[in-house]
Amino acid sequence: MNTDSRILKSYGDLGLDAEGAALLTDEADIYYMTGFHTTARRPKQIGDNAVVVLPDAVYFVIPIKWEQQVRAQVSTQCRIVVYDGTQADYFEKTAALAGSACSAIWTEYDTMPLALWNFFHEKFPKTVWRDITHKMAQIRMIKSGCEIARLRKAAAVAVAAMEYTQHTIQEGMLEWDLAAEVEYQMRKRGSEGVPFTMKALSGPKSAVVTEVPGMRKIQRGDLVLLDFGAVCEGYASDWTRTFCVEEAGKKQTDIYESVFRIKEACENLLKPGIHIERLVRTAGKMAEEAGFAGYYQTHLGHSVGIRSHEAPIMDEGTTGTLKENMVVTIEPGIYVPGIGGVRLEDEYLITKEGAEKLTGLHSEHWILRKEQI
């Protein structure tokens, strides 16, 4: 990631006036602003950290345990402020930057720690507070060339894991074992972990979007839904395929074919300037025409970046348009209790004139037979 160029333009991008400061504590925003990424964030053991954005520079307040790692990763134009590891010193050093000379502070209301908030309110009672969450989400929607490269890598790792794992699915296999195999295959290929609890759901469980893998054994004729992603250099991927083991009934086939057509129709609409509302309406109308209105989830997709789910979220009520260099998913799903659910999800890079699919199987098929394993 070109952190130098991002830092040079960050203050203006945030729309702050000359008397204001940004105080960022969200892990993804900190990585975005500084280029520093670590998964070693255990509470009480590693320490707190924050980014303070002022007109003259971006400051990164870190515990002393992080100093060697941070200096090796961040831009030379990011000024590092080290504290001794105690909460008291963290509060004082952050306040010295963000509060003493500023009349207004922008921060992420959703993630600002309450203890830090209270400290600032007591120390600077006249400071005006504003929410910067939406602005940060908007800035992070458009990906740089380096971000796109990392997203491609994360997508490729997840695709390779799906390519391999689909041939291991068979009757009698536990959902847990299937999920473990997927993660193992991603780890072998360079994934730093998973961005969310992966789905490896079979039979009726595949119709419940909040379910997680368990001890259920996969049975002949089951729908098996795999939804997962990799993390590479701090960037995530997220995609889904649904398979049927050995044989599929008419209802299952109808569901799958309907979802496939919905995804294909929305995929063909992807380009800069397309209204998210149009995509959502198209998918909903097609599900209704197929007779699945009561079983269709209106959540059609989302952006992907440092987190697997980022703005914009494509759902009923979402406004706005897609823009070049966004990376988004299209993931229609139909979930019928007692039968199972089908979700098909791919990632797309919005290009100048259309979209490039970043995921997908070499051979798209959904009925898994023994001769294919």
Secondary structure, DSSP 8 states (H G I E B T S, - for coil): --HHHHHHHHHHHHT--TTEEEEE--HHHHHHHH----S---TTTS---EEEE-SS-EEEEEEGGGHHHHHHHS-TTEEEEEE-S-HHHHHHHHHHHHTTT-SEEEE-TTT--HHHHHHHHHH-TT-EEEE-HHHHHHHHHS--HHHHHHHHHHHHHHHHHHHHHTTT--TT-BHHHHHHHHHHHHHHTT----SS--EEEEGGGGG-TT----S-B--TT-EEEEEE--EETTEE--EEEEEEES---HHHHHHHHHHHHHHHHHHHH-STT-BHHHHHHHHHHHHHHTT-GGGB-S--EEE-SSSSSEEEEESTT---B--TT-EEEE--EEEETTTEEEE-BEEEEE-SSSEEE----SS---EE-GGG-
